[in-house]
């Protein structure tokens, strides 16, 4: 009796697993303790085609809205031409590529089935947060301080947003110290519809000057790892910023897409981080790292007024595209 009972139990549990649907509505499989779905199943459900461009390594999914490229054992993906870092690496199993269910719901769906604002609540008021300030210079490159250049960029972004019809305000307009918790609080008190935090990167050490490109961060979804973490942080629960996971992703994506397409900056991708300004934001928010102060080609976009203005225009264009998508007519 015992072995038969055990076999029966085993078969029942196998059947349960294969018949179970994940949060994506697709059949799921557990890999490394996480919920995954076959990329072929996801593609088919969306009317797409799957093609291995490098056998067992790179898979391309062509949907009506664009091409999605995934790499086995990697979290880097390219979605409609822009890099997006997944929460879980793509996995190869039983001859098929698999993607984390969490990545379908939090990274892909916001782009394929974008979130919408409530009728009569268009994106209107934007708070721009120039990073650092006062006692905190941010990154340094020689005598140049990040806090000075993000303030210049912020004012250029604000001026262009104003021309595009937005109401704009700032967490700081001068060289003042603003504590991190205060930044999202300012945006909340003003009833802002979006919070955009602006920063520049730097890379030290040998070879540091070769590191370049733009990246845009949005809040890490609950119980997943941030992009620059090595698996840690997956136990973290939900913060206020997680109420807007879908809009956060769409906003970061559109800013990153416009920045890289319009300025020629290297595409370091949309990334996830639990930065305090993103954690605390009670409205959709993104944190832009618009280039490396330590790289000669990025530095031109940062320090040279007319070139920086193009960067500001690209950020504004990304925000305008986001607004067009989420606002109800
Ligand atoms: Zn910074």
py3Dmol code that shows the C-alpha trace and the ligand (Angstrom):
import py3Dmol

protein = """\
ATOM      1  CA  UNK A   1       0.000   0.000   0.000  1.00  0.00           C
ATOM      2  CA  UNK A   2       2.649   2.390   1.050  1.00  0.00           C
ATOM      3  CA  UNK A   3       4.642   2.639  -2.233  1.00  0.00           C
ATOM      4  CA  UNK A   4       1.421   2.890  -4.248  1.00  0.00           C
ATOM      5  CA  UNK A   5       0.130   5.606  -1.967  1.00  0.00           C
ATOM      6  CA  UNK A   6       3.447   7.449  -2.294  1.00  0.00           C
ATOM      7  CA  UNK A   7       3.412   7.120  -6.087  1.00  0.00           C
ATOM      8  CA  UNK A   8      -0.158   8.352  -6.191  1.00  0.00           C
ATOM      9  CA  UNK A   9       0.758  11.323  -4.053  1.00  0.00           C
ATOM     10  CA  UNK A  10       3.763  12.078  -6.235  1.00  0.00           C
ATOM     11  CA  UNK A  11       1.678  11.946  -9.423  1.00  0.00           C
ATOM     12  CA  UNK A  12      -1.028  14.085  -7.877  1.00  0.00           C
ATOM     13  CA  UNK A  13       1.528  16.705  -6.863  1.00  0.00           C
ATOM     14  CA  UNK A  14       3.145  16.672 -10.331  1.00  0.00           C
ATOM     15  CA  UNK A  15      -0.234  17.134 -11.942  1.00  0.00           C
ATOM     16  CA  UNK A  16      -1.055  19.952  -9.554  1.00  0.00           C
ATOM     17  CA  UNK A  17       2.159  21.751 -10.456  1.00  0.00           C
ATOM     18  CA  UNK A  18       1.690  21.440 -14.207  1.00  0.00           C
ATOM     19  CA  UNK A  19      -1.969  22.459 -14.024  1.00  0.00           C
ATOM     20  CA  UNK A  20      -1.358  25.389 -11.699  1.00  0.00           C
ATOM     21  CA  UNK A  21      -1.483  28.847 -13.195  1.00  0.00           C
ATOM     22  CA  UNK A  22       0.864  31.554 -12.004  1.00  0.00           C
ATOM     23  CA  UNK A  23      -0.115  35.180 -11.476  1.00  0.00           C
ATOM     24  CA  UNK A  24       0.455  35.565 -15.227  1.00  0.00           C
ATOM     25  CA  UNK A  25      -2.325  33.085 -16.053  1.00  0.00           C
ATOM     26  CA  UNK A  26       0.261  30.818 -17.757  1.00  0.00           C
ATOM     27  CA  UNK A  27       1.358  27.314 -16.633  1.00  0.00           C
ATOM     28  CA  UNK A  28       4.153  27.657 -14.109  1.00  0.00           C
ATOM     29  CA  UNK A  29       7.258  25.781 -13.164  1.00  0.00           C
ATOM     30  CA  UNK A  30       9.375  26.207 -10.037  1.00  0.00           C
ATOM     31  CA  UNK A  31      13.068  26.799 -10.711  1.00  0.00           C
ATOM     32  CA  UNK A  32      15.493  27.717  -7.906  1.00  0.00           C
ATOM     33  CA  UNK A  33      12.460  28.115  -5.646  1.00  0.00           C
ATOM     34  CA  UNK A  34      10.942  30.791  -7.895  1.00  0.00           C
ATOM     35  CA  UNK A  35       7.874  30.853 -10.091  1.00  0.00           C
ATOM     36  CA  UNK A  36       8.779  30.789 -13.809  1.00  0.00           C
ATOM     37  CA  UNK A  37       6.870  30.413 -17.085  1.00  0.00           C
ATOM     38  CA  UNK A  38       8.047  29.139 -20.462  1.00  0.00           C
ATOM     39  CA  UNK A  39       8.891  32.044 -22.765  1.00  0.00           C
ATOM     40  CA  UNK A  40       7.148  30.140 -25.595  1.00  0.00           C
ATOM     41  CA  UNK A  41       3.914  30.009 -23.562  1.00  0.00           C
ATOM     42  CA  UNK A  42       4.101  33.702 -22.775  1.00  0.00           C
ATOM     43  CA  UNK A  43       4.894  34.584 -26.407  1.00  0.00           C
ATOM     44  CA  UNK A  44       2.044  32.449 -27.746  1.00  0.00           C
ATOM     45  CA  UNK A  45      -0.429  33.989 -25.307  1.00  0.00           C
ATOM     46  CA  UNK A  46       0.531  37.371 -26.757  1.00  0.00           C
ATOM     47  CA  UNK A  47       0.412  36.310 -30.396  1.00  0.00           C
ATOM     48  CA  UNK A  48       4.205  36.357 -30.690  1.00  0.00           C
ATOM     49  CA  UNK A  49       6.923  34.331 -32.372  1.00  0.00           C
ATOM     50  CA  UNK A  50       9.952  32.842 -30.584  1.00  0.00           C
ATOM     51  CA  UNK A  51      13.293  32.367 -32.286  1.00  0.00           C
ATOM     52  CA  UNK A  52      16.630  31.264 -30.810  1.00  0.00           C
ATOM     53  CA  UNK A  53      19.221  33.673 -32.199  1.00  0.00           C
ATOM     54  CA  UNK A  54      22.019  31.873 -30.329  1.00  0.00           C
ATOM     55  CA  UNK A  55      21.046  28.263 -29.492  1.00  0.00           C
ATOM     56  CA  UNK A  56      20.473  27.746 -25.744  1.00  0.00           C
ATOM     57  CA  UNK A  57      21.703  31.303 -25.129  1.00  0.00           C
ATOM     58  CA  UNK A  58      19.704  34.114 -26.724  1.00  0.00           C
ATOM     59  CA  UNK A  59      16.030  34.050 -27.550  1.00  0.00           C
ATOM     60  CA  UNK A  60      14.048  36.676 -29.445  1.00  0.00           C
ATOM     61  CA  UNK A  61      10.300  37.140 -29.074  1.00  0.00           C
ATOM     62  CA  UNK A  62       8.600  39.179 -31.775  1.00  0.00           C
ATOM     63  CA  UNK A  63       5.290  40.716 -30.775  1.00  0.00           C
ATOM     64  CA  UNK A  64       3.180  43.224 -32.681  1.00  0.00           C
ATOM     65  CA  UNK A  65       4.512  46.011 -30.448  1.00  0.00           C
ATOM     66  CA  UNK A  66       8.193  45.112 -30.837  1.00  0.00           C
ATOM     67  CA  UNK A  67      10.976  42.644 -30.141  1.00  0.00           C
ATOM     68  CA  UNK A  68      11.989  41.315 -26.737  1.00  0.00           C
ATOM     69  CA  UNK A  69      15.445  39.755 -26.361  1.00  0.00           C
ATOM     70  CA  UNK A  70      16.328  37.470 -23.445  1.00  0.00           C
ATOM     71  CA  UNK A  71      19.625  35.823 -22.544  1.00  0.00           C
ATOM     72  CA  UNK A  72      19.870  32.531 -20.638  1.00  0.00           C
ATOM     73  CA  UNK A  73      21.364  32.863 -17.135  1.00  0.00           C
ATOM     74  CA  UNK A  74      21.203  36.662 -17.414  1.00  0.00           C
ATOM     75  CA  UNK A  75      18.969  39.353 -15.945  1.00  0.00           C
ATOM     76  CA  UNK A  76      19.698  41.698 -18.853  1.00  0.00           C
ATOM     77  CA  UNK A  77      16.937  41.953 -21.440  1.00  0.00           C
ATOM     78  CA  UNK A  78      16.186  44.300 -24.311  1.00  0.00           C
ATOM     79  CA  UNK A  79      12.562  45.343 -24.605  1.00  0.00           C
ATOM     80  CA  UNK A  80      11.614  47.145 -27.810  1.00  0.00           C
ATOM     81  CA  UNK A  81      15.177  48.450 -28.181  1.00  0.00           C
ATOM     82  CA  UNK A  82      15.798  49.533 -24.576  1.00  0.00           C
ATOM     83  CA  UNK A  83      17.657  47.571 -21.905  1.00  0.00           C
ATOM     84  CA  UNK A  84      15.591  46.454 -18.906  1.00  0.00           C
ATOM     85  CA  UNK A  85      17.131  44.482 -16.024  1.00  0.00           C
ATOM     86  CA  UNK A  86      14.925  41.612 -14.881  1.00  0.00           C
ATOM     87  CA  UNK A  87      14.465  40.558 -11.254  1.00  0.00           C
ATOM     88  CA  UNK A  88      15.344  36.917 -12.035  1.00  0.00           C
ATOM     89  CA  UNK A  89      17.771  35.440 -14.573  1.00  0.00           C
ATOM     90  CA  UNK A  90      16.249  33.747 -17.600  1.00  0.00           C
ATOM     91  CA  UNK A  91      16.554  29.958 -17.124  1.00  0.00           C
ATOM     92  CA  UNK A  92      17.089  27.147 -19.632  1.00  0.00           C
ATOM     93  CA  UNK A  93      15.287  23.928 -18.720  1.00  0.00           C
ATOM     94  CA  UNK A  94      13.933  20.970 -20.739  1.00  0.00           C
ATOM     95  CA  UNK A  95      14.907  22.602 -24.039  1.00  0.00           C
ATOM     96  CA  UNK A  96      13.049  25.830 -23.310  1.00  0.00           C
ATOM     97  CA  UNK A  97      13.842  29.287 -22.005  1.00  0.00           C
ATOM     98  CA  UNK A  98      11.881  30.374 -18.931  1.00  0.00           C
ATOM     99  CA  UNK A  99      11.222  33.826 -17.495  1.00  0.00           C
ATOM    100  CA  UNK A 100      10.308  34.712 -13.914  1.00  0.00           C
ATOM    101  CA  UNK A 101       6.574  35.325 -13.450  1.00  0.00           C
ATOM    102  CA  UNK A 102       7.488  38.412 -11.433  1.00  0.00           C
ATOM    103  CA  UNK A 103       9.211  39.836 -14.509  1.00  0.00           C
ATOM    104  CA  UNK A 104       6.157  39.307 -16.694  1.00  0.00           C
ATOM    105  CA  UNK A 105       3.943  41.096 -14.175  1.00  0.00           C
ATOM    106  CA  UNK A 106       6.313  43.891 -13.076  1.00  0.00           C
ATOM    107  CA  UNK A 107       8.618  44.526 -16.063  1.00  0.00           C
ATOM    108  CA  UNK A 108       6.877  43.420 -19.275  1.00  0.00           C
ATOM    109  CA  UNK A 109       3.157  43.961 -18.605  1.00  0.00           C
ATOM    110  CA  UNK A 110       3.538  47.661 -17.709  1.00  0.00           C
ATOM    111  CA  UNK A 111       4.954  48.137 -21.233  1.00  0.00           C
ATOM    112  CA  UNK A 112       2.528  45.825 -23.081  1.00  0.00           C
ATOM    113  CA  UNK A 113      -0.642  46.731 -21.151  1.00  0.00           C
ATOM    114  CA  UNK A 114       0.197  50.134 -19.714  1.00  0.00           C
ATOM    115  CA  UNK A 115      -1.448  51.383 -16.527  1.00  0.00           C
ATOM    116  CA  UNK A 116      -3.876  54.312 -16.823  1.00  0.00           C
ATOM    117  CA  UNK A 117      -4.659  57.250 -14.586  1.00  0.00           C
ATOM    118  CA  UNK A 118      -8.161  57.766 -13.292  1.00  0.00           C
ATOM    119  CA  UNK A 119     -10.333  59.890 -15.579  1.00  0.00           C
ATOM    120  CA  UNK A 120      -9.926  63.573 -14.761  1.00  0.00           C
ATOM    121  CA  UNK A 121      -6.550  62.987 -13.043  1.00  0.00           C
ATOM    122  CA  UNK A 122      -3.963  63.729 -15.731  1.00  0.00           C
ATOM    123  CA  UNK A 123      -0.241  64.075 -15.003  1.00  0.00           C
ATOM    124  CA  UNK A 124       0.123  67.778 -14.287  1.00  0.00           C
ATOM    125  CA  UNK A 125       2.435  68.647 -11.378  1.00  0.00           C
ATOM    126  CA  UNK A 126       5.995  67.346 -11.443  1.00  0.00           C
ATOM    127  CA  UNK A 127       8.458  67.712  -8.589  1.00  0.00           C
ATOM    128  CA  UNK A 128      12.075  67.633  -9.758  1.00  0.00           C
ATOM    129  CA  UNK A 129      14.639  66.553  -7.184  1.00  0.00           C
ATOM    130  CA  UNK A 130      18.210  67.619  -7.937  1.00  0.00           C
ATOM    131  CA  UNK A 131      20.274  65.079  -5.970  1.00  0.00           C
ATOM    132  CA  UNK A 132      22.513  66.066  -3.031  1.00  0.00           C
ATOM    133  CA  UNK A 133      23.145  69.775  -2.235  1.00  0.00           C
ATOM    134  CA  UNK A 134      24.553  71.829   0.640  1.00  0.00           C
ATOM    135  CA  UNK A 135      26.791  69.695   2.868  1.00  0.00           C
ATOM    136  CA  UNK A 136      26.482  66.775   0.433  1.00  0.00           C
ATOM    137  CA  UNK A 137      28.371  67.404  -2.834  1.00  0.00           C
ATOM    138  CA  UNK A 138      27.505  64.011  -4.345  1.00  0.00           C
ATOM    139  CA  UNK A 139      30.087  62.597  -6.732  1.00  0.00           C
ATOM    140  CA  UNK A 140      33.259  64.586  -7.367  1.00  0.00           C
ATOM    141  CA  UNK A 141      35.388  64.760 -10.485  1.00  0.00           C
ATOM    142  CA  UNK A 142      38.332  67.033  -9.744  1.00  0.00           C
ATOM    143  CA  UNK A 143      36.730  70.210  -8.405  1.00  0.00           C
ATOM    144  CA  UNK A 144      33.437  69.500 -10.118  1.00  0.00           C
ATOM    145  CA  UNK A 145      30.629  68.471  -7.818  1.00  0.00           C
ATOM    146  CA  UNK A 146      27.584  66.451  -8.831  1.00  0.00           C
ATOM    147  CA  UNK A 147      25.279  68.733  -6.805  1.00  0.00           C
ATOM    148  CA  UNK A 148      26.084  71.743  -9.046  1.00  0.00           C
ATOM    149  CA  UNK A 149      25.453  69.999 -12.346  1.00  0.00           C
ATOM    150  CA  UNK A 150      22.277  68.181 -11.332  1.00  0.00           C
ATOM    151  CA  UNK A 151      20.884  71.563 -10.246  1.00  0.00           C
ATOM    152  CA  UNK A 152      21.660  73.031 -13.685  1.00  0.00           C
ATOM    153  CA  UNK A 153      20.076  70.002 -15.377  1.00  0.00           C
ATOM    154  CA  UNK A 154      17.051  70.203 -13.063  1.00  0.00           C
ATOM    155  CA  UNK A 155      16.398  73.832 -13.971  1.00  0.00           C
ATOM    156  CA  UNK A 156      16.698  73.040 -17.684  1.00  0.00           C
ATOM    157  CA  UNK A 157      14.342  70.062 -17.338  1.00  0.00           C
ATOM    158  CA  UNK A 158      11.919  72.220 -15.337  1.00  0.00           C
ATOM    159  CA  UNK A 159      11.940  75.034 -17.873  1.00  0.00           C
ATOM    160  CA  UNK A 160      11.230  72.612 -20.737  1.00  0.00           C
ATOM    161  CA  UNK A 161       8.490  70.843 -18.740  1.00  0.00           C
ATOM    162  CA  UNK A 162       6.907  74.241 -18.106  1.00  0.00           C
ATOM    163  CA  UNK A 163       6.929  74.936 -21.858  1.00  0.00           C
ATOM    164  CA  UNK A 164       5.269  71.545 -22.389  1.00  0.00           C
ATOM    165  CA  UNK A 165       2.424  72.652 -20.106  1.00  0.00           C
ATOM    166  CA  UNK A 166       3.349  70.991 -16.795  1.00  0.00           C
ATOM    167  CA  UNK A 167       3.334  72.613 -13.379  1.00  0.00           C
ATOM    168  CA  UNK A 168       6.870  72.257 -12.005  1.00  0.00           C
ATOM    169  CA  UNK A 169       8.478  72.604  -8.615  1.00  0.00           C
ATOM    170  CA  UNK A 170      11.768  71.565  -7.049  1.00  0.00           C
ATOM    171  CA  UNK A 171      12.993  69.976  -3.821  1.00  0.00           C
ATOM    172  CA  UNK A 172      15.784  72.577  -3.909  1.00  0.00           C
ATOM    173  CA  UNK A 173      16.518  75.565  -6.125  1.00  0.00           C
ATOM    174  CA  UNK A 174      19.857  76.476  -4.538  1.00  0.00           C
ATOM    175  CA  UNK A 175      22.792  74.845  -2.803  1.00  0.00           C
ATOM    176  CA  UNK A 176      20.869  73.687   0.256  1.00  0.00           C
ATOM    177  CA  UNK A 177      21.045  70.514   2.316  1.00  0.00           C
ATOM    178  CA  UNK A 178      17.864  68.433   1.971  1.00  0.00           C
ATOM    179  CA  UNK A 179      17.777  65.209   3.967  1.00  0.00           C
ATOM    180  CA  UNK A 180      16.734  62.112   2.036  1.00  0.00           C
ATOM    181  CA  UNK A 181      13.368  61.531   3.814  1.00  0.00           C
ATOM    182  CA  UNK A 182      12.467  65.165   3.135  1.00  0.00           C
ATOM    183  CA  UNK A 183      12.625  64.787  -0.652  1.00  0.00           C
ATOM    184  CA  UNK A 184       9.651  62.465  -1.120  1.00  0.00           C
ATOM    185  CA  UNK A 185       7.853  64.307   1.702  1.00  0.00           C
ATOM    186  CA  UNK A 186       8.114  67.601  -0.214  1.00  0.00           C
ATOM    187  CA  UNK A 187       6.590  65.962  -3.295  1.00  0.00           C
ATOM    188  CA  UNK A 188       3.766  64.499  -1.188  1.00  0.00           C
ATOM    189  CA  UNK A 189       2.956  67.796   0.550  1.00  0.00           C
ATOM    190  CA  UNK A 190       2.740  69.536  -2.796  1.00  0.00           C
ATOM    191  CA  UNK A 191       0.433  66.875  -4.189  1.00  0.00           C
ATOM    192  CA  UNK A 192       2.846  66.087  -7.042  1.00  0.00           C
ATOM    193  CA  UNK A 193       1.802  63.620  -9.750  1.00  0.00           C
ATOM    194  CA  UNK A 194       5.405  62.554 -10.436  1.00  0.00           C
ATOM    195  CA  UNK A 195       8.756  62.764  -8.665  1.00  0.00           C
ATOM    196  CA  UNK A 196      11.904  62.814 -10.817  1.00  0.00           C
ATOM    197  CA  UNK A 197      15.263  62.636  -9.030  1.00  0.00           C
ATOM    198  CA  UNK A 198      18.329  63.655 -11.066  1.00  0.00           C
ATOM    199  CA  UNK A 199      21.886  62.405 -10.541  1.00  0.00           C
ATOM    200  CA  UNK A 200      25.213  61.873 -12.278  1.00  0.00           C
ATOM    201  CA  UNK A 201      27.402  58.821 -11.748  1.00  0.00           C
ATOM    202  CA  UNK A 202      31.136  58.457 -11.318  1.00  0.00           C
ATOM    203  CA  UNK A 203      33.474  55.475 -11.530  1.00  0.00           C
ATOM    204  CA  UNK A 204      36.814  55.439  -9.728  1.00  0.00           C
ATOM    205  CA  UNK A 205      39.854  53.226  -9.978  1.00  0.00           C
ATOM    206  CA  UNK A 206      41.759  51.882 -12.972  1.00  0.00           C
ATOM    207  CA  UNK A 207      39.584  51.833 -16.072  1.00  0.00           C
ATOM    208  CA  UNK A 208      36.968  53.993 -14.332  1.00  0.00           C
ATOM    209  CA  UNK A 209      37.032  56.612 -17.069  1.00  0.00           C
ATOM    210  CA  UNK A 210      35.874  53.989 -19.603  1.00  0.00           C
ATOM    211  CA  UNK A 211      32.637  53.355 -17.688  1.00  0.00           C
ATOM    212  CA  UNK A 212      29.864  55.366 -19.320  1.00  0.00           C
ATOM    213  CA  UNK A 213      26.205  55.600 -20.083  1.00  0.00           C
ATOM    214  CA  UNK A 214      22.806  56.496 -18.691  1.00  0.00           C
ATOM    215  CA  UNK A 215      20.594  54.398 -16.431  1.00  0.00           C
ATOM    216  CA  UNK A 216      17.191  54.993 -14.886  1.00  0.00           C
ATOM    217  CA  UNK A 217      16.077  53.451 -11.613  1.00  0.00           C
ATOM    218  CA  UNK A 218      12.611  52.638 -10.392  1.00  0.00           C
ATOM    219  CA  UNK A 219      11.517  51.107  -7.106  1.00  0.00           C
ATOM    220  CA  UNK A 220      12.270  47.397  -6.631  1.00  0.00           C
ATOM    221  CA  UNK A 221       9.033  45.350  -6.433  1.00  0.00           C
ATOM    222  CA  UNK A 222       8.323  43.774  -3.034  1.00  0.00           C
ATOM    223  CA  UNK A 223      10.146  40.504  -2.276  1.00  0.00           C
ATOM    224  CA  UNK A 224      12.527  40.800  -5.245  1.00  0.00           C
ATOM    225  CA  UNK A 225      16.212  41.730  -5.466  1.00  0.00           C
ATOM    226  CA  UNK A 226      17.445  45.099  -6.659  1.00  0.00           C
ATOM    227  CA  UNK A 227      19.492  45.146  -9.859  1.00  0.00           C
ATOM    228  CA  UNK A 228      22.851  45.793  -8.226  1.00  0.00           C
ATOM    229  CA  UNK A 229      22.230  43.318  -5.378  1.00  0.00           C
ATOM    230  CA  UNK A 230      23.411  39.722  -5.695  1.00  0.00           C
ATOM    231  CA  UNK A 231      20.193  38.056  -4.653  1.00  0.00           C
ATOM    232  CA  UNK A 232      19.888  39.851  -1.311  1.00  0.00           C
ATOM    233  CA  UNK A 233      16.866  41.960  -0.496  1.00  0.00           C
ATOM    234  CA  UNK A 234      14.374  39.433  -1.864  1.00  0.00           C
ATOM    235  CA  UNK A 235      12.784  39.295   1.593  1.00  0.00           C
ATOM    236  CA  UNK A 236      11.959  43.005   1.648  1.00  0.00           C
ATOM    237  CA  UNK A 237       8.249  43.741   1.789  1.00  0.00           C
ATOM    238  CA  UNK A 238       6.219  46.544   0.279  1.00  0.00           C
ATOM    239  CA  UNK A 239       6.975  50.249   0.746  1.00  0.00           C
ATOM    240  CA  UNK A 240       4.772  53.212  -0.222  1.00  0.00           C
ATOM    241  CA  UNK A 241       6.589  53.382  -3.589  1.00  0.00           C
ATOM    242  CA  UNK A 242       5.405  49.864  -4.440  1.00  0.00           C
ATOM    243  CA  UNK A 243       1.830  51.113  -4.877  1.00  0.00           C
ATOM    244  CA  UNK A 244       2.993  52.423  -8.242  1.00  0.00           C
ATOM    245  CA  UNK A 245       5.136  49.505  -9.475  1.00  0.00           C
ATOM    246  CA  UNK A 246       3.580  49.491 -12.974  1.00  0.00           C
ATOM    247  CA  UNK A 247       3.714  53.248 -13.450  1.00  0.00           C
ATOM    248  CA  UNK A 248       7.230  53.395 -11.974  1.00  0.00           C
ATOM    249  CA  UNK A 249       8.438  50.888 -14.574  1.00  0.00           C
ATOM    250  CA  UNK A 250       6.710  52.644 -17.477  1.00  0.00           C
ATOM    251  CA  UNK A 251       8.038  56.053 -16.377  1.00  0.00           C
ATOM    252  CA  UNK A 252      11.621  54.795 -15.961  1.00  0.00           C
ATOM    253  CA  UNK A 253      11.414  52.941 -19.281  1.00  0.00           C
ATOM    254  CA  UNK A 254      10.202  55.954 -21.274  1.00  0.00           C
ATOM    255  CA  UNK A 255      12.837  58.251 -19.750  1.00  0.00           C
ATOM    256  CA  UNK A 256      15.600  55.692 -20.394  1.00  0.00           C
ATOM    257  CA  UNK A 257      14.392  55.080 -23.959  1.00  0.00           C
ATOM    258  CA  UNK A 258      14.298  58.810 -24.820  1.00  0.00           C
ATOM    259  CA  UNK A 259      17.639  59.543 -23.129  1.00  0.00           C
ATOM    260  CA  UNK A 260      19.534  56.851 -25.004  1.00  0.00           C
ATOM    261  CA  UNK A 261      17.751  57.338 -28.345  1.00  0.00           C
ATOM    262  CA  UNK A 262      18.089  61.127 -28.414  1.00  0.00           C
ATOM    263  CA  UNK A 263      21.539  61.759 -26.910  1.00  0.00           C
ATOM    264  CA  UNK A 264      23.509  58.715 -28.038  1.00  0.00           C
ATOM    265  CA  UNK A 265      24.318  57.896 -24.396  1.00  0.00           C
ATOM    266  CA  UNK A 266      25.158  54.240 -23.829  1.00  0.00           C
ATOM    267  CA  UNK A 267      22.110  52.311 -22.629  1.00  0.00           C
ATOM    268  CA  UNK A 268      22.888  50.893 -19.171  1.00  0.00           C
ATOM    269  CA  UNK A 269      19.241  50.095 -18.786  1.00  0.00           C
ATOM    270  CA  UNK A 270      16.235  50.423 -16.523  1.00  0.00           C
ATOM    271  CA  UNK A 271      17.287  49.169 -13.097  1.00  0.00           C
ATOM    272  CA  UNK A 272      15.617  48.543  -9.754  1.00  0.00           C
ATOM    273  CA  UNK A 273      16.721  49.943  -6.391  1.00  0.00           C
ATOM    274  CA  UNK A 274      15.166  50.625  -2.999  1.00  0.00           C
ATOM    275  CA  UNK A 275      16.637  54.145  -2.856  1.00  0.00           C
ATOM    276  CA  UNK A 276      14.918  56.104  -0.117  1.00  0.00           C
ATOM    277  CA  UNK A 277      13.496  58.697  -2.493  1.00  0.00           C
ATOM    278  CA  UNK A 278      11.846  55.867  -4.495  1.00  0.00           C
ATOM    279  CA  UNK A 279      10.788  53.858  -1.417  1.00  0.00           C
ATOM    280  CA  UNK A 280       9.008  56.811   0.154  1.00  0.00           C
ATOM    281  CA  UNK A 281       7.466  58.293  -2.989  1.00  0.00           C
ATOM    282  CA  UNK A 282       3.672  58.421  -2.774  1.00  0.00           C
ATOM    283  CA  UNK A 283       3.402  59.034  -6.502  1.00  0.00           C
ATOM    284  CA  UNK A 284       5.103  57.387  -9.503  1.00  0.00           C
ATOM    285  CA  UNK A 285       8.826  58.165  -9.335  1.00  0.00           C
ATOM    286  CA  UNK A 286      12.095  57.585 -11.180  1.00  0.00           C
ATOM    287  CA  UNK A 287      15.734  58.302 -10.380  1.00  0.00           C
ATOM    288  CA  UNK A 288      17.846  59.207 -13.392  1.00  0.00           C
ATOM    289  CA  UNK A 289      21.627  58.649 -13.466  1.00  0.00           C
ATOM    290  CA  UNK A 290      22.173  60.680 -16.600  1.00  0.00           C
ATOM    291  CA  UNK A 291      25.843  59.885 -17.244  1.00  0.00           C
ATOM    292  CA  UNK A 292      29.317  59.470 -15.739  1.00  0.00           C
ATOM    293  CA  UNK A 293      31.210  62.592 -14.701  1.00  0.00           C
ATOM    294  CA  UNK A 294      34.388  60.504 -14.999  1.00  0.00           C
ATOM    295  CA  UNK A 295      33.914  59.540 -18.673  1.00  0.00           C
ATOM    296  CA  UNK A 296      35.037  62.032 -21.354  1.00  0.00           C
ATOM    297  CA  UNK A 297      32.088  61.536 -23.737  1.00  0.00           C
ATOM    298  CA  UNK A 298      29.459  61.594 -20.958  1.00  0.00           C
ATOM    299  CA  UNK A 299      31.202  64.587 -19.372  1.00  0.00           C
ATOM    300  CA  UNK A 300      30.417  66.704 -22.427  1.00  0.00           C
ATOM    301  CA  UNK A 301      26.685  66.068 -21.893  1.00  0.00           C
ATOM    302  CA  UNK A 302      27.073  67.021 -18.231  1.00  0.00           C
ATOM    303  CA  UNK A 303      29.336  70.086 -18.272  1.00  0.00           C
ATOM    304  CA  UNK A 304      28.595  71.729 -21.633  1.00  0.00           C
ATOM    305  CA  UNK A 305      25.440  73.875 -21.509  1.00  0.00           C
ATOM    306  CA  UNK A 306      24.030  73.323 -25.045  1.00  0.00           C
ATOM    307  CA  UNK A 307      24.769  69.576 -24.959  1.00  0.00           C
ATOM    308  CA  UNK A 308      23.258  69.239 -21.482  1.00  0.00           C
ATOM    309  CA  UNK A 309      20.144  70.955 -22.787  1.00  0.00           C
ATOM    310  CA  UNK A 310      19.673  68.086 -25.257  1.00  0.00           C
ATOM    311  CA  UNK A 311      19.874  65.692 -22.330  1.00  0.00           C
ATOM    312  CA  UNK A 312      17.244  67.771 -20.503  1.00  0.00           C
ATOM    313  CA  UNK A 313      15.029  67.711 -23.598  1.00  0.00           C
ATOM    314  CA  UNK A 314      15.332  63.916 -23.834  1.00  0.00           C
ATOM    315  CA  UNK A 315      14.265  63.476 -20.183  1.00  0.00           C
ATOM    316  CA  UNK A 316      11.295  65.774 -20.834  1.00  0.00           C
ATOM    317  CA  UNK A 317      10.366  63.837 -23.985  1.00  0.00           C
ATOM    318  CA  UNK A 318      10.345  60.609 -21.944  1.00  0.00           C
ATOM    319  CA  UNK A 319       8.019  62.196 -19.374  1.00  0.00           C
ATOM    320  CA  UNK A 320       5.729  63.540 -22.122  1.00  0.00           C
ATOM    321  CA  UNK A 321       5.508  60.059 -23.705  1.00  0.00           C
ATOM    322  CA  UNK A 322       4.661  58.572 -20.288  1.00  0.00           C
ATOM    323  CA  UNK A 323       1.902  61.161 -19.829  1.00  0.00           C
ATOM    324  CA  UNK A 324       0.446  60.423 -23.277  1.00  0.00           C
ATOM    325  CA  UNK A 325       0.261  56.729 -22.406  1.00  0.00           C
ATOM    326  CA  UNK A 326      -1.231  56.952 -18.909  1.00  0.00           C
ATOM    327  CA  UNK A 327      -3.622  59.918 -19.246  1.00  0.00           C
ATOM    328  CA  UNK A 328      -7.186  59.095 -20.184  1.00  0.00           C
ATOM    329  CA  UNK A 329      -8.537  61.177 -23.038  1.00  0.00           C
TER     330      UNK A 329
END
"""
ligand_1 = """\
1
ZN
Zn 23.893 61.325 -6.911
"""
view = py3Dmol.view(width=600, height=400)
view.addModel(protein, "pdb")
view.setStyle({"model": 0}, {"cartoon": {"style": "trace"}})
view.addModel(ligand_1, "xyz")
view.setStyle({"model": 1}, {"stick": {}})
view.zoomTo()
view.show()
